[in-house]
Amino acid sequence: MSHVTCIELISFLDAYVAEELDAETRTTFDLHLIVCPSCRAYLASYEETIDLVRGVAEKEEELAHDAPPELIEAVKHVKR
Ligand SMILES: [Zn+2]
């Protein structure tokens, strides 16, 4: 693979971001990103979305950690 189209790049984006591509394919991607501003923008927003999703997941974990079942039960009891 000496070059990729934008559609090919986007279809491999998952693997690219997860660093699952072999070195040759990855280099091809990097070369495409250098010459293609629209794919760079797409990759940036893709990574931003991943960060966002991860952030939300961490937040939910924190909340679950901060609220043990006993506490939830206690709150329910107070409301009654
Ligand atoms: Zn492109």
PDB file of the backbone (N, CA, C, O) and the ligand in Angstrom, with CONECT records:
HET     ZN  A 101       1
ATOM      1  N   MET A   1       0.846  -1.194   0.000  1.00  0.00           N
ATOM      2  CA  MET A   1       0.000   0.000   0.000  1.00  0.00           C
ATOM      3  C   MET A   1       0.885   1.249   0.000  1.00  0.00           C
ATOM      4  O   MET A   1       1.544   1.542   0.997  1.00  0.00           O
ATOM      5  N   SER A   2       0.900   1.977  -1.104  1.00  0.00           N
ATOM      6  CA  SER A   2       1.775   3.141  -1.193  1.00  0.00           C
ATOM      7  C   SER A   2       1.021   4.432  -0.882  1.00  0.00           C
ATOM      8  O   SER A   2       1.619   5.440  -0.505  1.00  0.00           O
ATOM      9  N   HIS A   3      -0.307   4.382  -1.047  1.00  0.00           N
ATOM     10  CA  HIS A   3      -1.099   5.558  -0.680  1.00  0.00           C
ATOM     11  C   HIS A   3      -2.501   5.112  -0.280  1.00  0.00           C
ATOM     12  O   HIS A   3      -2.931   4.014  -0.636  1.00  0.00           O
ATOM     13  N   VAL A   4      -3.195   5.937   0.440  1.00  0.00           N
ATOM     14  CA  VAL A   4      -4.584   5.649   0.799  1.00  0.00           C
ATOM     15  C   VAL A   4      -5.450   6.828   0.378  1.00  0.00           C
ATOM     16  O   VAL A   4      -4.982   7.962   0.279  1.00  0.00           O
ATOM     17  N   THR A   5      -6.707   6.538   0.137  1.00  0.00           N
ATOM     18  CA  THR A   5      -7.665   7.608  -0.102  1.00  0.00           C
ATOM     19  C   THR A   5      -8.234   8.037   1.244  1.00  0.00           C
ATOM     20  O   THR A   5      -8.016   7.379   2.261  1.00  0.00           O
ATOM     21  N   CYS A   6      -8.959   9.136   1.238  1.00  0.00           N
ATOM     22  CA  CYS A   6      -9.557   9.639   2.475  1.00  0.00           C
ATOM     23  C   CYS A   6     -10.515   8.591   3.059  1.00  0.00           C
ATOM     24  O   CYS A   6     -10.554   8.385   4.272  1.00  0.00           O
ATOM     25  N   ILE A   7     -11.275   7.941   2.195  1.00  0.00           N
ATOM     26  CA  ILE A   7     -12.244   6.955   2.672  1.00  0.00           C
ATOM     27  C   ILE A   7     -11.530   5.767   3.310  1.00  0.00           C
ATOM     28  O   ILE A   7     -11.972   5.249   4.336  1.00  0.00           O
ATOM     29  N   GLU A   8     -10.424   5.338   2.700  1.00  0.00           N
ATOM     30  CA  GLU A   8      -9.654   4.233   3.287  1.00  0.00           C
ATOM     31  C   GLU A   8      -9.075   4.644   4.631  1.00  0.00           C
ATOM     32  O   GLU A   8      -9.089   3.872   5.591  1.00  0.00           O
ATOM     33  N   LEU A   9      -8.569   5.863   4.686  1.00  0.00           N
ATOM     34  CA  LEU A   9      -7.982   6.328   5.934  1.00  0.00           C
ATOM     35  C   LEU A   9      -9.031   6.321   7.050  1.00  0.00           C
ATOM     36  O   LEU A   9      -8.767   5.864   8.162  1.00  0.00           O
ATOM     37  N   ILE A  10     -10.212   6.829   6.739  1.00  0.00           N
ATOM     38  CA  ILE A  10     -11.257   6.909   7.760  1.00  0.00           C
ATOM     39  C   ILE A  10     -11.716   5.508   8.190  1.00  0.00           C
ATOM     40  O   ILE A  10     -12.033   5.284   9.358  1.00  0.00           O
ATOM     41  N   SER A  11     -11.746   4.570   7.235  1.00  0.00           N
ATOM     42  CA  SER A  11     -12.189   3.224   7.586  1.00  0.00           C
ATOM     43  C   SER A  11     -11.160   2.491   8.461  1.00  0.00           C
ATOM     44  O   SER A  11     -11.496   1.537   9.162  1.00  0.00           O
ATOM     45  N   PHE A  12      -9.906   2.952   8.409  1.00  0.00           N
ATOM     46  CA  PHE A  12      -8.865   2.341   9.247  1.00  0.00           C
ATOM     47  C   PHE A  12      -8.563   3.189  10.485  1.00  0.00           C
ATOM     48  O   PHE A  12      -7.627   2.903  11.230  1.00  0.00           O
ATOM     49  N   LEU A  13      -9.358   4.224  10.691  1.00  0.00           N
ATOM     50  CA  LEU A  13      -9.043   5.178  11.753  1.00  0.00           C
ATOM     51  C   LEU A  13      -9.039   4.530  13.141  1.00  0.00           C
ATOM     52  O   LEU A  13      -8.193   4.832  13.984  1.00  0.00           O
ATOM     53  N   ASP A  14     -10.006   3.633  13.354  1.00  0.00           N
ATOM     54  CA  ASP A  14     -10.067   2.904  14.621  1.00  0.00           C
ATOM     55  C   ASP A  14      -8.739   2.236  14.939  1.00  0.00           C
ATOM     56  O   ASP A  14      -8.175   2.398  16.022  1.00  0.00           O
ATOM     57  N   ALA A  15      -8.261   1.484  13.961  1.00  0.00           N
ATOM     58  CA  ALA A  15      -7.016   0.745  14.139  1.00  0.00           C
ATOM     59  C   ALA A  15      -5.836   1.708  14.277  1.00  0.00           C
ATOM     60  O   ALA A  15      -4.896   1.458  15.032  1.00  0.00           O
ATOM     61  N   TYR A  16      -5.905   2.812  13.532  1.00  0.00           N
ATOM     62  CA  TYR A  16      -4.823   3.793  13.604  1.00  0.00           C
ATOM     63  C   TYR A  16      -4.724   4.387  15.002  1.00  0.00           C
ATOM     64  O   TYR A  16      -3.647   4.435  15.595  1.00  0.00           O
ATOM     65  N   VAL A  17      -5.855   4.834  15.518  1.00  0.00           N
ATOM     66  CA  VAL A  17      -5.879   5.467  16.838  1.00  0.00           C
ATOM     67  C   VAL A  17      -5.498   4.466  17.922  1.00  0.00           C
ATOM     68  O   VAL A  17      -4.838   4.821  18.899  1.00  0.00           O
ATOM     69  N   ALA A  18      -5.918   3.207  17.746  1.00  0.00           N
ATOM     70  CA  ALA A  18      -5.592   2.163  18.723  1.00  0.00           C
ATOM     71  C   ALA A  18      -4.172   1.638  18.544  1.00  0.00           C
ATOM     72  O   ALA A  18      -3.719   0.766  19.287  1.00  0.00           O
ATOM     73  N   GLU A  19      -3.464   2.193  17.528  1.00  0.00           N
ATOM     74  CA  GLU A  19      -2.075   1.806  17.217  1.00  0.00           C
ATOM     75  C   GLU A  19      -1.971   0.318  16.907  1.00  0.00           C
ATOM     76  O   GLU A  19      -1.031  -0.359  17.324  1.00  0.00           O
ATOM     77  N   GLU A  20      -2.962  -0.175  16.161  1.00  0.00           N
ATOM     78  CA  GLU A  20      -2.973  -1.580  15.782  1.00  0.00           C
ATOM     79  C   GLU A  20      -2.471  -1.805  14.361  1.00  0.00           C
ATOM     80  O   GLU A  20      -2.394  -2.943  13.900  1.00  0.00           O
ATOM     81  N   LEU A  21      -2.132  -0.729  13.671  1.00  0.00           N
ATOM     82  CA  LEU A  21      -1.658  -0.871  12.298  1.00  0.00           C
ATOM     83  C   LEU A  21      -0.196  -1.289  12.281  1.00  0.00           C
ATOM     84  O   LEU A  21       0.568  -0.946  13.184  1.00  0.00           O
ATOM     85  N   ASP A  22       0.191  -2.041  11.236  1.00  0.00           N
ATOM     86  CA  ASP A  22       1.609  -2.360  11.090  1.00  0.00           C
ATOM     87  C   ASP A  22       2.349  -1.093  10.664  1.00  0.00           C
ATOM     88  O   ASP A  22       1.745  -0.135  10.182  1.00  0.00           O
ATOM     89  N   ALA A  23       3.644  -1.110  10.848  1.00  0.00           N
ATOM     90  CA  ALA A  23       4.455   0.095  10.657  1.00  0.00           C
ATOM     91  C   ALA A  23       4.293   0.684   9.254  1.00  0.00           C
ATOM     92  O   ALA A  23       4.236   1.902   9.090  1.00  0.00           O
ATOM     93  N   GLU A  24       4.220  -0.181   8.254  1.00  0.00           N
ATOM     94  CA  GLU A  24       4.129   0.292   6.869  1.00  0.00           C
ATOM     95  C   GLU A  24       2.811   1.030   6.630  1.00  0.00           C
ATOM     96  O   GLU A  24       2.791   2.105   6.030  1.00  0.00           O
ATOM     97  N   THR A  25       1.718   0.442   7.105  1.00  0.00           N
ATOM     98  CA  THR A  25       0.407   1.058   6.929  1.00  0.00           C
ATOM     99  C   THR A  25       0.328   2.359   7.699  1.00  0.00           C
ATOM    100  O   THR A  25      -0.239   3.346   7.232  1.00  0.00           O
ATOM    101  N   ARG A  26       0.899   2.342   8.869  1.00  0.00           N
ATOM    102  CA  ARG A  26       0.888   3.535   9.704  1.00  0.00           C
ATOM    103  C   ARG A  26       1.638   4.678   9.027  1.00  0.00           C
ATOM    104  O   ARG A  26       1.189   5.824   9.048  1.00  0.00           O
ATOM    105  N   THR A  27       2.786   4.358   8.426  1.00  0.00           N
ATOM    106  CA  THR A  27       3.559   5.366   7.702  1.00  0.00           C
ATOM    107  C   THR A  27       2.745   5.934   6.552  1.00  0.00           C
ATOM    108  O   THR A  27       2.762   7.140   6.304  1.00  0.00           O
ATOM    109  N   THR A  28       2.026   5.053   5.847  1.00  0.00           N
ATOM    110  CA  THR A  28       1.176   5.490   4.747  1.00  0.00           C
ATOM    111  C   THR A  28       0.111   6.455   5.246  1.00  0.00           C
ATOM    112  O   THR A  28      -0.188   7.461   4.602  1.00  0.00           O
ATOM    113  N   PHE A  29      -0.449   6.136   6.390  1.00  0.00           N
ATOM    114  CA  PHE A  29      -1.451   7.013   6.996  1.00  0.00           C
ATOM    115  C   PHE A  29      -0.849   8.361   7.355  1.00  0.00           C
ATOM    116  O   PHE A  29      -1.418   9.411   7.059  1.00  0.00           O
ATOM    117  N   ASP A  30       0.320   8.314   8.001  1.00  0.00           N
ATOM    118  CA  ASP A  30       0.970   9.556   8.415  1.00  0.00           C
ATOM    119  C   ASP A  30       1.259  10.439   7.208  1.00  0.00           C
ATOM    120  O   ASP A  30       1.091  11.657   7.262  1.00  0.00           O
ATOM    121  N   LEU A  31       1.699   9.808   6.109  1.00  0.00           N
ATOM    122  CA  LEU A  31       1.987  10.563   4.887  1.00  0.00           C
ATOM    123  C   LEU A  31       0.707  11.207   4.346  1.00  0.00           C
ATOM    124  O   LEU A  31       0.715  12.357   3.908  1.00  0.00           O
ATOM    125  N   HIS A  32      -0.376  10.457   4.383  1.00  0.00           N
ATOM    126  CA  HIS A  32      -1.638  11.016   3.908  1.00  0.00           C
ATOM    127  C   HIS A  32      -2.066  12.191   4.786  1.00  0.00           C
ATOM    128  O   HIS A  32      -2.554  13.205   4.287  1.00  0.00           O
ATOM    129  N   LEU A  33      -1.880  12.043   6.087  1.00  0.00           N
ATOM    130  CA  LEU A  33      -2.285  13.116   7.006  1.00  0.00           C
ATOM    131  C   LEU A  33      -1.484  14.387   6.762  1.00  0.00           C
ATOM    132  O   LEU A  33      -1.993  15.493   6.942  1.00  0.00           O
ATOM    133  N   ILE A  34      -0.221  14.225   6.347  1.00  0.00           N
ATOM    134  CA  ILE A  34       0.625  15.393   6.079  1.00  0.00           C
ATOM    135  C   ILE A  34       0.068  16.192   4.899  1.00  0.00           C
ATOM    136  O   ILE A  34       0.084  17.423   4.913  1.00  0.00           O
ATOM    137  N   VAL A  35      -0.423  15.484   3.880  1.00  0.00           N
ATOM    138  CA  VAL A  35      -0.862  16.173   2.662  1.00  0.00           C
ATOM    139  C   VAL A  35      -2.361  16.464   2.654  1.00  0.00           C
ATOM    140  O   VAL A  35      -2.852  17.129   1.742  1.00  0.00           O
ATOM    141  N   CYS A  36      -3.101  15.973   3.663  1.00  0.00           N
ATOM    142  CA  CYS A  36      -4.557  16.089   3.607  1.00  0.00           C
ATOM    143  C   CYS A  36      -5.125  16.760   4.858  1.00  0.00           C
ATOM    144  O   CYS A  36      -5.376  16.093   5.861  1.00  0.00           O
ATOM    145  N   PRO A  37      -5.326  18.071   4.800  1.00  0.00           N
ATOM    146  CA  PRO A  37      -5.838  18.812   5.969  1.00  0.00           C
ATOM    147  C   PRO A  37      -7.201  18.320   6.439  1.00  0.00           C
ATOM    148  O   PRO A  37      -7.474  18.341   7.639  1.00  0.00           O
ATOM    149  N   SER A  38      -8.062  17.879   5.531  1.00  0.00           N
ATOM    150  CA  SER A  38      -9.398  17.461   5.960  1.00  0.00           C
ATOM    151  C   SER A  38      -9.328  16.186   6.792  1.00  0.00           C
ATOM    152  O   SER A  38     -10.097  16.025   7.739  1.00  0.00           O
ATOM    153  N   CYS A  39      -8.415  15.278   6.450  1.00  0.00           N
ATOM    154  CA  CYS A  39      -8.252  14.072   7.269  1.00  0.00           C
ATOM    155  C   CYS A  39      -7.601  14.400   8.613  1.00  0.00           C
ATOM    156  O   CYS A  39      -7.908  13.774   9.627  1.00  0.00           O
ATOM    157  N   ARG A  40      -6.700  15.386   8.614  1.00  0.00           N
ATOM    158  CA  ARG A  40      -6.113  15.810   9.892  1.00  0.00           C
ATOM    159  C   ARG A  40      -7.206  16.338  10.808  1.00  0.00           C
ATOM    160  O   ARG A  40      -7.231  16.019  11.997  1.00  0.00           O
ATOM    161  N   ALA A  41      -8.106  17.141  10.262  1.00  0.00           N
ATOM    162  CA  ALA A  41      -9.211  17.700  11.044  1.00  0.00           C
ATOM    163  C   ALA A  41     -10.117  16.579  11.534  1.00  0.00           C
ATOM    164  O   ALA A  41     -10.585  16.590  12.673  1.00  0.00           O
ATOM    165  N   TYR A  42     -10.357  15.611  10.652  1.00  0.00           N
ATOM    166  CA  TYR A  42     -11.227  14.490  11.016  1.00  0.00           C
ATOM    167  C   TYR A  42     -10.596  13.688  12.159  1.00  0.00           C
ATOM    168  O   TYR A  42     -11.273  13.324  13.120  1.00  0.00           O
ATOM    169  N   LEU A  43      -9.309  13.422  12.043  1.00  0.00           N
ATOM    170  CA  LEU A  43      -8.594  12.657  13.078  1.00  0.00           C
ATOM    171  C   LEU A  43      -8.631  13.405  14.405  1.00  0.00           C
ATOM    172  O   LEU A  43      -8.837  12.807  15.461  1.00  0.00           O
ATOM    173  N   ALA A  44      -8.429  14.725  14.341  1.00  0.00           N
ATOM    174  CA  ALA A  44      -8.424  15.532  15.564  1.00  0.00           C
ATOM    175  C   ALA A  44      -9.768  15.452  16.271  1.00  0.00           C
ATOM    176  O   ALA A  44      -9.820  15.280  17.489  1.00  0.00           O
ATOM    177  N   SER A  45     -10.864  15.576  15.514  1.00  0.00           N
ATOM    178  CA  SER A  45     -12.182  15.530  16.145  1.00  0.00           C
ATOM    179  C   SER A  45     -12.499  14.121  16.627  1.00  0.00           C
ATOM    180  O   SER A  45     -13.201  13.938  17.621  1.00  0.00           O
ATOM    181  N   TYR A  46     -11.974  13.128  15.913  1.00  0.00           N
ATOM    182  CA  TYR A  46     -12.155  11.734  16.322  1.00  0.00           C
ATOM    183  C   TYR A  46     -11.496  11.491  17.680  1.00  0.00           C
ATOM    184  O   TYR A  46     -12.094  10.902  18.580  1.00  0.00           O
ATOM    185  N   GLU A  47     -10.253  11.957  17.808  1.00  0.00           N
ATOM    186  CA  GLU A  47      -9.522  11.761  19.064  1.00  0.00           C
ATOM    187  C   GLU A  47     -10.175  12.543  20.200  1.00  0.00           C
ATOM    188  O   GLU A  47     -10.208  12.095  21.346  1.00  0.00           O
ATOM    189  N   GLU A  48     -10.692  13.719  19.855  1.00  0.00           N
ATOM    190  CA  GLU A  48     -11.382  14.540  20.838  1.00  0.00           C
ATOM    191  C   GLU A  48     -12.602  13.793  21.380  1.00  0.00           C
ATOM    192  O   GLU A  48     -12.872  13.797  22.581  1.00  0.00           O
ATOM    193  N   THR A  49     -13.321  13.160  20.474  1.00  0.00           N
ATOM    194  CA  THR A  49     -14.522  12.405  20.859  1.00  0.00           C
ATOM    195  C   THR A  49     -14.147  11.250  21.776  1.00  0.00           C
ATOM    196  O   THR A  49     -14.831  10.991  22.766  1.00  0.00           O
ATOM    197  N   ILE A  50     -13.063  10.558  21.446  1.00  0.00           N
ATOM    198  CA  ILE A  50     -12.611   9.439  22.278  1.00  0.00           C
ATOM    199  C   ILE A  50     -12.271   9.928  23.679  1.00  0.00           C
ATOM    200  O   ILE A  50     -12.655   9.311  24.672  1.00  0.00           O
ATOM    201  N   ASP A  51     -11.541  11.051  23.751  1.00  0.00           N
ATOM    202  CA  ASP A  51     -11.181  11.615  25.050  1.00  0.00           C
ATOM    203  C   ASP A  51     -12.422  11.938  25.856  1.00  0.00           C
ATOM    204  O   ASP A  51     -12.493  11.685  27.059  1.00  0.00           O
ATOM    205  N   LEU A  52     -13.400  12.505  25.164  1.00  0.00           N
ATOM    206  CA  LEU A  52     -14.649  12.895  25.801  1.00  0.00           C
ATOM    207  C   LEU A  52     -15.363  11.681  26.388  1.00  0.00           C
ATOM    208  O   LEU A  52     -15.818  11.706  27.531  1.00  0.00           O
ATOM    209  N   VAL A  53     -15.452  10.623  25.589  1.00  0.00           N
ATOM    210  CA  VAL A  53     -16.129   9.399  26.020  1.00  0.00           C
ATOM    211  C   VAL A  53     -15.397   8.796  27.210  1.00  0.00           C
ATOM    212  O   VAL A  53     -16.019   8.344  28.171  1.00  0.00           O
ATOM    213  N   ARG A  54     -14.060   8.794  27.135  1.00  0.00           N
ATOM    214  CA  ARG A  54     -13.271   8.249  28.241  1.00  0.00           C
ATOM    215  C   ARG A  54     -13.476   9.064  29.497  1.00  0.00           C
ATOM    216  O   ARG A  54     -13.581   8.511  30.592  1.00  0.00           O
ATOM    217  N   GLY A  55     -13.534  10.387  29.347  1.00  0.00           N
ATOM    218  CA  GLY A  55     -13.737  11.281  30.477  1.00  0.00           C
ATOM    219  C   GLY A  55     -15.057  10.995  31.157  1.00  0.00           C
ATOM    220  O   GLY A  55     -15.140  10.957  32.385  1.00  0.00           O
ATOM    221  N   VAL A  56     -16.089  10.795  30.357  1.00  0.00           N
ATOM    222  CA  VAL A  56     -17.422  10.505  30.893  1.00  0.00           C
ATOM    223  C   VAL A  56     -17.404   9.177  31.637  1.00  0.00           C
ATOM    224  O   VAL A  56     -17.987   9.062  32.715  1.00  0.00           O
ATOM    225  N   ALA A  57     -16.739   8.177  31.072  1.00  0.00           N
ATOM    226  CA  ALA A  57     -16.658   6.858  31.698  1.00  0.00           C
ATOM    227  C   ALA A  57     -15.969   6.965  33.054  1.00  0.00           C
ATOM    228  O   ALA A  57     -16.406   6.349  34.026  1.00  0.00           O
ATOM    229  N   GLU A  58     -14.889   7.748  33.121  1.00  0.00           N
ATOM    230  CA  GLU A  58     -14.171   7.931  34.383  1.00  0.00           C
ATOM    231  C   GLU A  58     -15.056   8.620  35.415  1.00  0.00           C
ATOM    232  O   GLU A  58     -15.058   8.272  36.596  1.00  0.00           O
ATOM    233  N   LYS A  59     -15.797   9.599  34.939  1.00  0.00           N
ATOM    234  CA  LYS A  59     -16.677  10.351  35.825  1.00  0.00           C
ATOM    235  C   LYS A  59     -17.736   9.420  36.426  1.00  0.00           C
ATOM    236  O   LYS A  59     -18.027   9.483  37.620  1.00  0.00           O
ATOM    237  N   GLU A  60     -18.301   8.562  35.586  1.00  0.00           N
ATOM    238  CA  GLU A  60     -19.327   7.633  36.062  1.00  0.00           C
ATOM    239  C   GLU A  60     -18.751   6.671  37.094  1.00  0.00           C
ATOM    240  O   GLU A  60     -19.420   6.307  38.061  1.00  0.00           O
ATOM    241  N   GLU A  61     -17.498   6.264  36.877  1.00  0.00           N
ATOM    242  CA  GLU A  61     -16.831   5.369  37.813  1.00  0.00           C
ATOM    243  C   GLU A  61     -16.673   6.053  39.165  1.00  0.00           C
ATOM    244  O   GLU A  61     -16.904   5.457  40.217  1.00  0.00           O
ATOM    245  N   GLU A  62     -16.273   7.323  39.103  1.00  0.00           N
ATOM    246  CA  GLU A  62     -16.109   8.117  40.319  1.00  0.00           C
ATOM    247  C   GLU A  62     -17.418   8.202  41.087  1.00  0.00           C
ATOM    248  O   GLU A  62     -17.462   7.994  42.300  1.00  0.00           O
ATOM    249  N   LEU A  63     -18.469   8.508  40.366  1.00  0.00           N
ATOM    250  CA  LEU A  63     -19.782   8.654  40.993  1.00  0.00           C
ATOM    251  C   LEU A  63     -20.206   7.340  41.641  1.00  0.00           C
ATOM    252  O   LEU A  63     -20.698   7.325  42.770  1.00  0.00           O
ATOM    253  N   ALA A  64     -20.010   6.241  40.919  1.00  0.00           N
ATOM    254  CA  ALA A  64     -20.368   4.935  41.449  1.00  0.00           C
ATOM    255  C   ALA A  64     -19.565   4.651  42.712  1.00  0.00           C
ATOM    256  O   ALA A  64     -20.066   4.073  43.676  1.00  0.00           O
ATOM    257  N   HIS A  65     -18.263   5.089  42.677  1.00  0.00           N
ATOM    258  CA  HIS A  65     -17.390   4.862  43.821  1.00  0.00           C
ATOM    259  C   HIS A  65     -17.822   5.701  45.021  1.00  0.00           C
ATOM    260  O   HIS A  65     -17.769   5.253  46.166  1.00  0.00           O
ATOM    261  N   ASP A  66     -18.250   6.930  44.729  1.00  0.00           N
ATOM    262  CA  ASP A  66     -18.635   7.847  45.796  1.00  0.00           C
ATOM    263  C   ASP A  66     -19.984   7.492  46.416  1.00  0.00           C
ATOM    264  O   ASP A  66     -20.303   7.936  47.518  1.00  0.00           O
ATOM    265  N   ALA A  67     -20.764   6.700  45.711  1.00  0.00           N
ATOM    266  CA  ALA A  67     -22.111   6.407  46.195  1.00  0.00           C
ATOM    267  C   ALA A  67     -22.298   4.910  46.411  1.00  0.00           C
ATOM    268  O   ALA A  67     -22.825   4.220  45.538  1.00  0.00           O
ATOM    269  N   PRO A  68     -21.873   4.405  47.560  1.00  0.00           N
ATOM    270  CA  PRO A  68     -22.065   2.983  47.864  1.00  0.00           C
ATOM    271  C   PRO A  68     -23.545   2.671  48.015  1.00  0.00           C
ATOM    272  O   PRO A  68     -24.333   3.571  48.302  1.00  0.00           O
ATOM    273  N   PRO A  69     -23.941   1.414  47.829  1.00  0.00           N
ATOM    274  CA  PRO A  69     -25.361   1.025  47.896  1.00  0.00           C
ATOM    275  C   PRO A  69     -26.019   1.461  49.195  1.00  0.00           C
ATOM    276  O   PRO A  69     -27.184   1.860  49.200  1.00  0.00           O
ATOM    277  N   GLU A  70     -25.273   1.388  50.308  1.00  0.00           N
ATOM    278  CA  GLU A  70     -25.840   1.772  51.602  1.00  0.00           C
ATOM    279  C   GLU A  70     -26.298   3.218  51.581  1.00  0.00           C
ATOM    280  O   GLU A  70     -27.363   3.568  52.089  1.00  0.00           O
ATOM    281  N   LEU A  71     -25.437   4.065  50.960  1.00  0.00           N
ATOM    282  CA  LEU A  71     -25.745   5.490  50.900  1.00  0.00           C
ATOM    283  C   LEU A  71     -26.983   5.727  50.046  1.00  0.00           C
ATOM    284  O   LEU A  71     -27.851   6.524  50.400  1.00  0.00           O
ATOM    285  N   ILE A  72     -27.054   5.032  48.928  1.00  0.00           N
ATOM    286  CA  ILE A  72     -28.214   5.182  48.044  1.00  0.00           C
ATOM    287  C   ILE A  72     -29.481   4.763  48.790  1.00  0.00           C
ATOM    288  O   ILE A  72     -30.521   5.414  48.683  1.00  0.00           O
ATOM    289  N   GLU A  73     -29.380   3.678  49.538  1.00  0.00           N
ATOM    290  CA  GLU A  73     -30.525   3.220  50.331  1.00  0.00           C
ATOM    291  C   GLU A  73     -30.910   4.263  51.388  1.00  0.00           C
ATOM    292  O   GLU A  73     -32.090   4.534  51.613  1.00  0.00           O
ATOM    293  N   ALA A  74     -29.897   4.833  52.023  1.00  0.00           N
ATOM    294  CA  ALA A  74     -30.133   5.846  53.055  1.00  0.00           C
ATOM    295  C   ALA A  74     -30.839   7.054  52.478  1.00  0.00           C
ATOM    296  O   ALA A  74     -31.761   7.598  53.085  1.00  0.00           O
ATOM    297  N   VAL A  75     -30.396   7.475  51.288  1.00  0.00           N
ATOM    298  CA  VAL A  75     -31.016   8.632  50.632  1.00  0.00           C
ATOM    299  C   VAL A  75     -32.472   8.323  50.315  1.00  0.00           C
ATOM    300  O   VAL A  75     -33.347   9.170  50.497  1.00  0.00           O
ATOM    301  N   LYS A  76     -32.729   7.099  49.837  1.00  0.00           N
ATOM    302  CA  LYS A  76     -34.091   6.696  49.517  1.00  0.00           C
ATOM    303  C   LYS A  76     -34.949   6.751  50.780  1.00  0.00           C
ATOM    304  O   LYS A  76     -36.108   7.166  50.747  1.00  0.00           O
ATOM    305  N   HIS A  77     -34.348   6.319  51.903  1.00  0.00           N
ATOM    306  CA  HIS A  77     -35.069   6.278  53.170  1.00  0.00           C
ATOM    307  C   HIS A  77     -35.449   7.687  53.627  1.00  0.00           C
ATOM    308  O   HIS A  77     -36.560   7.922  54.101  1.00  0.00           O
ATOM    309  N   VAL A  78     -34.501   8.621  53.475  1.00  0.00           N
ATOM    310  CA  VAL A  78     -34.747  10.019  53.861  1.00  0.00           C
ATOM    311  C   VAL A  78     -35.880  10.612  53.046  1.00  0.00           C
ATOM    312  O   VAL A  78     -36.702  11.375  53.554  1.00  0.00           O
ATOM    313  N   LYS A  79     -35.908  10.249  51.781  1.00  0.00           N
ATOM    314  CA  LYS A  79     -36.934  10.817  50.884  1.00  0.00           C
ATOM    315  C   LYS A  79     -38.330  10.343  51.245  1.00  0.00           C
ATOM    316  O   LYS A  79     -39.310  11.010  50.912  1.00  0.00           O
ATOM    317  N   ARG A  80     -38.443   9.210  51.915  1.00  0.00           N
ATOM    318  CA  ARG A  80     -39.756   8.650  52.187  1.00  0.00           C
ATOM    319  C   ARG A  80     -40.576   9.418  53.226  1.00  0.00           C
ATOM    320  O   ARG A  80     -41.704   9.031  53.532  1.00  0.00           O
TER     321      ARG A  80
HETATM  322 ZN    ZN A 101      -7.608  12.584   3.282  1.00  0.00          ZN2+
END
